[in-house]
Amino acid sequence: MIHINWKKTLIILLDILLAVYLGFSMTSFNRPDESKKMCTKVNISIADENTYGFLSAQEIKNILENKHLYPLAKPLNTMNPRDIEDVLRSSSFVSTAQCYKTQDGQVNILVTQRLPIVRIKSIHGDDYYVDDQGGIMASQKYTSDLIIATGYISKDFARTSLACLTEILMANEFWKNQIVQINVMPDMGIELVPRVGDHIVFIGYLPQSKDREERDRLIKEFVNKKLERLEKFYRYGLSVAGWNRYHYISLEFDNQIICKKNVREFPIPEPPKPVQTDSTQVKKPEQTDDEHVAPQPSSTPETQESPENNNKKQV
């Protein structure tokens, strides 16, 4: 028969109850009464604020005030961090938002911005940004460091093809500073407008595919090939001929670059006017059988540049 020591069991049970009571009491006394505690300070931190400059602490404050969610001088128990996070995430310039309150009455708000890579100003009147994830961002501010894309641009083409093209340009330090504008022609041909040089560069038509990874790979190969040829032409052609010599440079076809001369900078000389002879001038005697005129050596005429005829450069 099992003998139970009730006295010892009772002592152990009382020790457990006492430990639970002490723990509960300490927690209750240390926990601040949020019904009486007010928010004394709001700390707003924005990642890369100086780099991108799309958001500021004042704008975050304005967004929350418009929704009556700015917590300063309000009871902490009336503030829901989740509501603040949801409102901030709904902004077109916010990527992530985190909010929490501290025991000393402060509220911390941490925000990361979406990264716009190109501004779209289509011929249809649309004006918006596209971020590095292919998302559409409403146009509210202008950042001079961004490439501007103009012309016949749909939102689908902007999110898929132009975003990929812009990322390739932005990844290279030289093209990031050299290309300031992308223009989409009515037939979807792509023109690049450089910062240096009075010319426009036509690179052709971006490859298309229903599969995103395949499309991005094809565009990357296509654009890198065109830019490599253009860089060689800049290095060995325009650096010698002059950056303003041509007003249009086409890279559409492989193994050649077609250029059109800039007539404003390099006008075509007018042909010399024929000399009018005086009717009273003594005529030169005709050649006799005894005289022989040596034939003039033939020479190959130089190719003349004109705005009507394209000049082809082999690269």
C-alpha positions in Angstrom: 0.0 0.0 0.0 1.4 3.4 -1.1 1.8 5.9 1.8 1.3 9.6 0.9 3.0 12.2 3.0 0.2 14.8 2.9 2.2 17.3 5.0 5.1 17.4 2.5 2.8 17.5 -0.5 0.9 20.5 1.0 4.1 22.4 1.6 5.2 21.9 -2.0 1.8 23.0 -3.3 1.9 26.2 -1.1 5.5 27.0 -2.4 4.2 26.8 -6.0 1.3 29.0 -5.3 3.5 31.5 -3.5 5.9 31.6 -6.5 3.1 32.2 -8.9 1.6 35.0 -6.8 5.0 36.7 -6.4 5.6 36.6 -10.2 2.2 37.9 -11.0 2.6 40.7 -8.4 6.0 41.8 -9.7 4.7 41.8 -13.3 1.6 43.9 -12.4 3.6 46.5 -10.5 6.2 46.9 -13.2 3.8 47.1 -16.0 2.9 50.8 -16.8 -0.7 51.8 -16.8 -1.1 52.7 -20.5 -4.5 54.2 -19.8 -2.8 57.1 -18.0 0.5 57.1 -19.9 0.8 59.6 -22.8 3.0 59.5 -25.9 5.8 62.0 -25.2 7.9 61.6 -28.3 7.6 60.2 -31.9 10.9 59.0 -33.5 10.7 58.6 -37.3 13.6 56.9 -39.1 13.7 56.7 -42.9 16.3 54.5 -44.5 18.3 56.1 -47.4 16.6 59.5 -46.8 19.6 61.4 -48.1 20.1 59.1 -51.1 16.6 59.0 -52.6 14.9 62.0 -51.0 11.4 60.9 -51.8 10.2 60.8 -48.2 10.9 62.9 -45.1 9.9 62.7 -41.5 7.5 65.6 -42.0 5.8 63.7 -44.8 5.4 60.7 -42.6 3.9 62.9 -39.9 1.5 64.5 -42.5 0.3 61.1 -43.6 -0.5 60.0 -40.1 -2.1 63.3 -39.2 -4.4 63.1 -42.2 -5.6 59.7 -40.9 -5.8 60.9 -37.3 -3.1 58.4 -36.3 -0.2 60.6 -35.2 0.3 59.4 -31.6 2.0 62.4 -30.0 0.3 63.6 -26.7 -2.2 60.8 -27.0 -2.7 57.8 -24.5 -0.6 54.9 -25.5 -3.5 52.5 -25.0 -5.3 54.2 -27.9 -2.5 53.7 -30.3 -2.4 50.6 -32.5 1.0 50.1 -34.1 -0.5 47.8 -36.8 -2.8 50.6 -38.0 0.1 53.0 -38.4 2.1 50.4 -40.4 -0.8 49.6 -42.7 -1.4 53.3 -43.5 2.3 54.0 -44.2 2.6 50.9 -46.5 -0.3 52.2 -48.6 1.9 55.1 -49.6 3.4 54.7 -53.1 6.9 55.6 -51.8 7.0 53.2 -48.8 8.4 49.7 -49.1 8.3 48.6 -45.5 7.0 50.1 -42.2 7.5 49.1 -38.6 6.1 50.8 -35.5 6.4 50.0 -31.8 6.1 51.8 -28.5 8.5 51.9 -25.5 7.8 51.9 -21.8 9.1 55.4 -21.4 6.3 56.8 -23.6 8.0 57.0 -26.9 6.8 55.7 -30.3 9.4 54.6 -32.9 8.5 54.4 -36.6 11.0 52.8 -39.0 10.4 53.2 -42.8 12.2 52.0 -45.9 11.6 53.6 -49.2 10.8 52.1 -52.6 13.6 52.6 -55.1 12.4 54.4 -58.3 14.7 53.8 -61.3 12.9 55.6 -64.1 10.3 58.3 -64.6 7.7 57.7 -67.3 6.2 60.6 -69.2 4.2 59.0 -72.0 2.7 60.7 -75.0 -0.7 59.8 -73.6 -0.2 62.1 -70.6 0.8 59.5 -68.0 3.3 60.6 -65.5 4.6 58.1 -62.9 7.7 56.2 -61.6 8.7 52.5 -62.0 10.6 51.0 -59.1 13.3 48.3 -59.1 10.6 45.6 -58.6 8.6 46.8 -61.6 6.0 48.5 -59.5 4.1 51.6 -60.4 4.7 54.7 -58.2 2.6 57.8 -58.3 4.5 60.9 -59.5 4.7 63.4 -56.7 8.2 64.6 -56.7 11.0 64.9 -59.3 14.5 63.5 -58.8 17.1 64.8 -61.3 19.2 61.7 -61.0 16.6 59.5 -62.6 16.4 58.6 -66.3 13.2 60.0 -68.0 11.4 57.8 -70.5 9.1 59.5 -73.0 7.1 58.5 -76.1 4.6 55.7 -76.8 4.8 53.8 -73.5 2.1 51.6 -71.9 2.3 50.7 -68.3 2.9 47.0 -69.1 5.8 47.9 -71.4 7.2 50.2 -68.7 7.0 47.6 -66.0 8.5 44.8 -68.1 10.8 46.1 -70.8 11.8 49.6 -69.8 12.4 48.7 -66.2 14.9 46.0 -67.3 16.6 48.4 -69.8 16.9 51.1 -67.1 18.4 48.7 -64.6 21.1 47.7 -67.1 22.0 51.4 -67.7 22.0 52.2 -64.0 24.3 49.2 -63.2 27.1 50.7 -65.3 28.7 53.9 -63.9 29.4 55.3 -67.4 26.0 54.8 -68.9 24.3 55.9 -65.7 25.9 59.3 -66.1 25.8 59.4 -69.9 22.2 58.5 -70.7 19.5 61.0 -69.5 16.5 60.0 -71.6 14.9 57.0 -73.3 12.4 57.6 -76.1 10.0 55.0 -77.3 9.0 55.4 -81.0 5.5 54.6 -82.4 6.9 51.2 -83.7 8.4 50.5 -80.2 12.0 51.3 -81.4 14.2 52.6 -78.6 16.2 55.8 -78.8 18.7 56.9 -76.2 19.5 60.6 -75.5 23.0 61.1 -74.0 24.2 63.8 -71.7 27.4 64.5 -73.7 27.1 64.9 -77.5 24.5 66.5 -79.7 23.1 63.2 -81.1 20.5 60.5 -80.6 21.3 56.8 -80.4 18.9 54.3 -81.9 19.5 50.8 -80.6 16.6 48.9 -82.2 13.8 46.9 -80.7 13.9 45.2 -77.3 13.3 41.4 -77.4 10.0 40.2 -76.0 9.0 37.0 -74.2 6.0 35.9 -72.1 8.4 34.4 -69.6 9.9 37.1 -67.3 13.2 35.5 -66.7 13.7 34.7 -70.4 12.7 38.2 -71.4 15.1 39.8 -68.9 17.9 37.6 -70.1 17.2 38.5 -73.8 17.0 42.2 -73.1 20.2 42.1 -71.1 22.1 40.4 -73.8 20.7 42.7 -76.5 21.4 45.9 -74.6 24.9 45.0 -73.5 25.8 44.1 -77.0 24.6 47.5 -78.3 26.3 49.4 -75.5 29.6 47.6 -76.1 29.5 48.7 -79.8 28.5 52.2 -78.9 31.3 52.5 -76.3 33.9 51.4 -78.9 32.4 54.0 -81.4 32.7 56.7 -78.7 36.2 55.7 -77.9 37.6 55.3 -81.4 35.2 57.3 -83.5 33.7 60.4 -81.9 36.7 61.0 -79.8 38.5 61.7 -83.1 35.7 63.1 -85.3 34.1 65.2 -82.6 31.2 64.5 -80.2 28.8 66.8 -82.2 29.7 65.6 -85.7 26.6 63.4 -86.0 23.0 64.1 -85.0 21.7 60.5 -85.3 23.6 57.2 -84.7 21.9 53.9 -85.4 23.0 50.6 -83.9 20.1 48.6 -85.3 22.1 46.4 -87.6 25.0 44.2 -86.6 28.6 44.9 -87.6 27.9 48.5 -88.7 26.9 51.8 -87.2 25.0 54.2 -89.4 25.5 57.9 -88.7 23.8 61.1 -90.0 25.9 64.2 -90.1 25.0 67.2 -88.0 24.6 69.9 -90.6 24.5 72.7 -88.0 28.0 72.0 -86.8 29.5 70.8 -90.1 27.7 72.5 -93.0 28.3 71.1 -96.5 30.3 73.5 -98.6 28.6 74.8 -101.7 30.1 73.7 -105.0 32.2 76.3 -106.8 30.4 78.4 -109.4 31.6 77.9 -113.0 33.9 80.7 -114.3 32.2 82.7 -117.1 34.6 83.3 -120.1 34.7 86.5 -122.0 33.6 86.2 -125.6 36.5 88.4 -126.6 39.0 86.2 -124.9 41.6 84.6 -127.3 40.9 80.9 -127.7 43.6 78.4 -127.0 44.9 76.9 -130.2 43.7 73.4 -130.9 46.0 70.5 -130.3 48.1 69.5 -133.3 49.1 66.0 -134.3 52.6 66.7 -132.9 51.4 67.6 -129.4 50.6 65.1 -126.7 48.8 65.7 -123.4 49.8 63.4 -120.6 46.9 61.7 -119.0 46.1 62.8 -115.4 46.4 60.2 -112.7 43.0 59.0 -111.5 42.1 59.4 -107.8 39.3 57.9 -105.8 37.0 60.7 -104.5 36.4 60.8 -100.7 33.0 59.8 -99.4 31.1 63.0 -98.6 28.8 63.2 -95.7 25.4 64.7 -96.1 22.2 64.8 -94.1 20.4 62.9 -96.9 22.8 60.0 -97.3 23.7 57.8 -94.3 27.4 57.3 -93.6 28.3 53.8 -92.5 31.1 53.0 -90.0 32.3 49.5 -89.6 32.7 48.4 -86.0 
